[in-house]
C-alpha cells in the first residue's frame, strides 16, 4: 500500500491518522506529534492529553456524519449556530485544500488534527471498531461523543440501552449519581429520550432512590417529574412524605441551589402527598417543623374519621378519587398502611378497582362496606362478576396494623383479589380481628407464610391477687364481625393442604383457647415459629398437643402461658425425623427430641415448670440461639446441664443462678450478643474465682463479661461492679442497649465515659444509680445515636442544667422520681431540645395546668404519656392532653382533682389510636368516671386509694395526717369477643 499522508508518517491508502487533543488541556507550546497507535491500544490509560490514532477512513465516513463531511470533502470550518460549542471540534490538517464552496476538504489528507473531548472521542472510536458493552460507566462519554461526532447508530444504541435500563424494576441497577449526571447533560444538550426515561426509572425504583445518600442532590425539575409519574412506587404515603420533607430541608440550606423558588417548590411538592393516607401520628409530628402542612394533614384525617364515606362518595361523583387511592403499582412489593385509623375498607377497594368501573357501582360498593357488614358478601360476588380487579403479583407484604376501622372479612377478600402471591400479612393492635378471620385468611390466601396478629399484653398477671372478676360478651360486635365469615363458602376448619404458614404471631391474644390451638395444629406441615406470649386461656395440655402435632416448630415464644411439665415431656420425648424435613441437623441419626432442634425458646414468667422439668428441658437444648428463662424456676443444677454453644441471646433475669453455671456458658458462646442478668443476686462471689461442677475455674462475673467482644444488648445488676473505664474497653464497644439496675453502682467516671466506651449506644436505662449534671449532659451531647434515656429512682445532684442541651436523636424520655425541681420553664426547654414520642414523668410536683399546653404543642406526635405525682397538671381538666392526637397510651395518676366523669368516652372519641388508659379516682372532679358504652380499647385502669394516718407524727391533726395510699385497681380489658372487669389488689 502507498503512503497517503503528507505529514511524514507512513499511512495506508485507506487509513487516516487522527491526532486528537483534549479541548480542556489546549497548550500554546509546540510539541512533536505523538506516534500513531492502533484502535486496540485505546483500551488502557491514555499517556497524554494528545493521542494519534490510526483508523479506517471508510469506516469513519460510513458511520459518522461528521467524519463523512470532514473526510469526504464537504466540511465547513465555521460551525453552525446549532452545533454544540462544548466539544469545539475543528479540523487543522497539513495539506488541506479549499474547495469551491469555501469549505475545508480533507478527502485527500492522511493526517487530521482534532481538538475535542478526548474521552468521548476515544469511546466512539472504540465503539466503531471494537464495540464495547454499554454500561453506566461509559454511557455518558459514548452519548456525548455520539452527539458531537454525529454517530447515528451509536445514538440509537445508547437510546435503546437507556430505555431498557429504565424498564428494570427489581432494584436500582445504576447509581443515583449517574442518573443525576445524565439528567443535567440531557437538559443542557436537549437529549429528549433521557429526559423522558429518567422520571419513570426513578419513580418505579423510588424506594431505593430515597435510601441513597445522593437523594438530596436530585434536581428540582427531575423530582417534580418523578412525583407526577403514574407509576410512582413507595411502600407507604408516609415514606413519600418523609422523602419530600427531607429533600426540602436539604434544599433550603445556604449552600444548596436546587430550588428555583423555595415557597412555590414546597407547595408543589407537598401537594403531591396524599394527605388522607398518612398515619395520624406521623401527620401530627409534622406540625413540629412544618406547622401549616401538619395542621392541614391532621384536620383532613380527623374529618375523614368523622365521615369518610361521605367524603369518598363526593369525590367519586366528581371522578377525582386519586387523592384517596393507595399507591399500588405493578412494581410495588410492600403495602404499609400502619397507623391509619381513618382507613376503612372502601379505601382498600377503591385503590384496586379499574378506573373505568361504573361510578354508581363504586358508590354502592363503598356504601355497603361501610354501613352493613352483612351485605358485604353478596356485593363481593357481584363485584367479581362485574369487574375484574387489578392484580398485583409482586406485592408480598401488607401491613394493616393499628387500623381499627377496617372490616377484616372484606379486607381479606381484598387481599385475595389484589395480591394473589401475598407472603406476609401484619395486623397488629387490631382488637377486632377474630380467630374466624384468621381461618378465613389462611383459606383464601394459600401462599401466605407469615401472619402477625399481636396486640397489647394484658396487664393482669397470674401473680396478682384478684378480688373479683366478671365477663360481658360483646354480642352486637360479634354478630357484625362474624356475619361476613358465616356467609362465606370457605367456612370450614383450616385445611393443611392449602396452608403454608410458617410463622404465626398471636402475642397478647388472651381470647385464644385450646380449641383454637387445636385448629392451628393442623398447620403441622409448615408451622416453624409460633408466638403465643400472654395467651392466658391456653393450658399446658393444649400447648402440649400443639407441640405433638407441629414437630417442625423450631422457634417458640411462650412467655406468661401455662407451659409446664406436660409440654416439656412432649418436647423431650424421642421421635424419628420426618423424611420430608429439610432441617440440617440430626440427619440419619435415628430418634431425636424435638427440644434438641429448637433455635428460639422464650419462657419468661412460666411458673408451672418444676426444677426437674427445667433440668430435663435445658439438657436437650443443643443448638438454641435465643433463650429466655426470666422469672422461672431455673437453678444452677439445671443450667449446668446446658451443653449448647450457639447462644446469641440469653435472659436469666430474676433467677437464682450463679457463676458456677453461667461462666461456662459465657465461655462457650462466642456469638453471645445479648445478656440479661438483672435481679440475679447469686452472681455475687466473695472470691476472685469460682469453680464449676467439672472442676474448671472461672473468674468473677465482671471478669467473664468483659472478656466477650460481641455484646450489643446488656441488662446488668448484681455482681457487675466495674471500677475502671478499661474494664469496659473493648468488650462494650459494640453495645447498643444497656440497662443497669439494682445491685451495683457504676462510678461517675464510667458513666461520664459511656459515649466513648459505647459509641453506638441507642438505649440507656439507669436504675438506682448516682448521676450528675455532667453525666447527663455529656450523654445527650456526645451519644449521637441515643434514642432512649430512662432514669429511675436515681440519686445525685441533678439539676435542670443537665438537660439544657440539644439531643436531636432522643425519642423516648423517662424521668421517674429524679427531677422534683422541674418547672414549666424546664419543660419548655425540653421541648426545644428534643423531639419525643414517649414521655414519662414521676414526682414533678411543681408542674401545673399550663404544663399540658407545653407538652401538647411541643410534642404533638407523642404516642405515650405517663404523668404520676406531677403537681396540679389536671386540676383544670385534660383538654390540652386530648390535643395530642397520636396518643396510644396515657397514664394520669395523682395529677390534680379536675378530671371529669366522661374522660374515658372523651379520650376514645378524641384520640383515635388510644389503646390503654390509666386513671386514679383521686383525680376525679365528680367522684368517679363513666364507663364507655359500646366503645372499645385494649384496657382501662382506675386506681382507688384509701386514707391512712401517718405514724411518724401523732401530734398532727387527724385531717392533715391522713394521706392517700393505694387500695385496689379496677381494670376494664377488652378482647375481640368480650369485656372483662377485674378488681386487683395491686397497683397496676
Secondary structure, 3 states (H helix, E strand, C coil): CCCCCCCCCCCCCCEEEEEEEEHHHCCCCCCCCCCCEEHHHHHCCCCCCEEEEEEEHHHHHHHEHHHHHHHHCCCCCCCCCCCCCCCCCCEEECCCEECCCCCEECCCCCEEEEEECHHHHHHHHHHHHCCCCCCCCCHHHHHHHHHHHCEHHHHHHHHHHHHHHHHCCCCCCCCHHHHHHHHHHHHHHCCHHHHHHHHHHHHHCHHHHCCCCCHHHCCHHHHHHHHHCCCCCCCCHHHHHHHHHHHHHHHCCCCCCCCCCHHHHHHHHHCCCCHHHCCHHHHHHHCCCCHHHHHHHHHHHHHHHHHHHHHHHHHHHCCCCHHHCCCCCCCCCEEECCCCCCCCHHHHHHHHCCCCCCHHHHHHHHHHHHHCHHHHHHHHHHHHHHCCCCCCCCCCEEECCCCCCCCHHHHHHHHHHHCCCCCEEECCCCCCCCHHHHHHHHHHCCCCCEEECCCCCCCCCCCCCEEEEEEEECHHHHHHHHHHHHHCCCCCCCCCCCCCCCEEECCCCCCCCHHHHHHHHHHCCCCCEEECCCCCCCCHHHHHHHHHHCCCCCEEECCCCCCEHHHHHHHHCEEECCCCCCCCCCCCCCEEEHHHHCCEEECCCCCECCHHHHHHHHHCCCCCCEEECCCCCCCHHHHCCCCCCCCCEEECCCCCCCHHHHHHHHHHCCCCCEEECCCCHHHCCCCCEEECCCCCEEECHHHHHCCCCCCCEEEECCCCCCCCHHHCCCCCCCCCEEEECCCCCCCHHHHHCHHHHCCCCCEEEEECCECCHHHHHHHHHHCCCCCEEEEECCECCCCHHHHCCCCCCCCEEEEECCCCCCCHHHHHHHHHHCCCCEEEEECCCCCCCHHHHHHHHHCCCCCEEEEECCCCCCCCCCCCHHHCCCCCEEEEECCCCCECCCHHHHHHHHCCCCCEEEEEHHHECCCCCCCCCCCCCCEEEEEEEEEEECCCCCCCCHHHHEEEEEEEEEEEEECCCEEEEEEECCCC
